Amino acid sequence: MRLGVLDVGSNTVHLLVVDAHAGAAPLPAHSHKAELRLAELLDEDGAIGAEGIDRLVATISEALLSAEDKGVQELLPFATSAVREASNVDQVTARVRDETGVDLGVLSGEEEARLTFLAARRWYGWSAGKLLLLDIGGGSLEVAYGIDEEPDAAVSLPLGAGRLTAGWLPGDPPDPADVRALRRHVRAQIAGTVGEFARSGRPDHVVATSKTFKQLARIAGAARSSEGAYVQRTLSRTSLEEWVPKLAAMTTEQRTTLPGVSPGRAPQLLAGALVAEGAMDLFAVDELEVCPWALREGVILRHLDHLPTV
């Protein structure tokens, strides 16, 4: 079966086309991305404005053409933080449905964490033991922990790299006082959740997903993405602590010269690094491994699990 996953995130609209069937790993066949930055298109009332909705509809229409060209048999569309938290979420999803025919399901933060955890568990298997997952998106941070495929604890915090950059770091390079204030805010938010996870004991393996963690690992010396998904990529807290002040002193343009950092993601990299550093510190993580699978794969796997057996 050729499936298409349409992920309307806070930064990008991403169509992932895979060949998949129950009991096997989904094989990527095509990827189509468009940077939309919905998290930055919210007005003062928290709504996605008319221009933002128009751009979203046009972007989804373009993704549908790509899905058609690639022979997608079934489309799994969903939206995350930016649409979820928009004050006019019903208007946005209605426009998308009326003009494209796509019924855009809106995941809750906890659902997002649970599906991403499922993907990580399937990638690493039962031998990974107790798994702690960290995922930094454009609008939110997801944390999940457990020993099974369903996590024992899962939370979503409004600590996405795009959201924090737009709300806390207006300068380029940012004012040191703004960086300090954001650091305090991030750590206070994360600290409020640590107790819920600490009661279950220390994890056996800590993993992270998302573009933010991949870029942070890359600038800290991890292998290029071109070397393949099966190459182990890690990020240590020591390396991250060394990079945070360097990133804070850089302009956006200077960050684009770092290995693996795209111009579109460079403005958000410092905020993402502050979240990653805060999470690793407060959860007492010395080193984590970057997982190739994330939310989109979790959506695919859950869909395949629910298909009737023949």
HUSULQUI-V765329 format. One record per residue. SS is DSSP state (hx for helix, st for strand, lp for the rest). Layout:
ss
SS
SS
//
This chain:
ss
lp
st
st
st
st
st
st
st
lp
lp
lp
st
st
st
st
st
st
st
st
lp
lp
lp
lp
lp
lp
lp
st
st
st
st
st
st
st
st
st
lp
lp
hx
hx
hx
lp
st
lp
lp
lp
lp
lp
st
lp
hx
hx
hx
hx
hx
hx
hx
hx
hx
hx
hx
hx
hx
hx
hx
hx
hx
hx
hx
hx
lp
lp
lp
lp
st
st
st
st
st
st
lp
hx
hx
hx
hx
lp
lp
lp
lp
hx
hx
hx
hx
hx
hx
hx
hx
hx
hx
hx
hx
lp
lp
lp
lp
st
st
lp
lp
hx
hx
hx
hx
hx
hx
hx
hx
hx
hx
hx
hx
hx
hx
hx
hx
lp
hx
hx
hx
lp
lp
st
st
st
st
st
st
lp
lp
lp
lp
st
st
st
st
st
st
lp
lp
lp
lp
lp
lp
st
st
st
st
st
lp
lp
lp
hx
hx
hx
hx
hx
hx
hx
hx
lp
lp
lp
lp
lp
lp
lp
hx
hx
hx
hx
hx
hx
hx
hx
hx
hx
hx
hx
hx
hx
hx
hx
hx
hx
hx
hx
hx
hx
hx
lp
lp
lp
lp
lp
lp
st
st
st
st
st
lp
hx
hx
hx
hx
hx
hx
hx
hx
hx
lp
lp
lp
lp
lp
hx
hx
hx
lp
lp
lp
lp
lp
lp
st
st
st
hx
hx
hx
hx
hx
hx
hx
hx
hx
hx
hx
hx
hx
lp
lp
hx
hx
hx
hx
lp
lp
lp
lp
lp
lp
lp
hx
hx
hx
hx
lp
lp
hx
hx
hx
hx
hx
hx
hx
hx
hx
hx
hx
hx
hx
hx
lp
lp
lp
lp
st
st
st
st
lp
lp
lp
lp
hx
hx
hx
hx
hx
hx
hx
hx
hx
hx
hx
lp
lp
lp
lp
lp
//
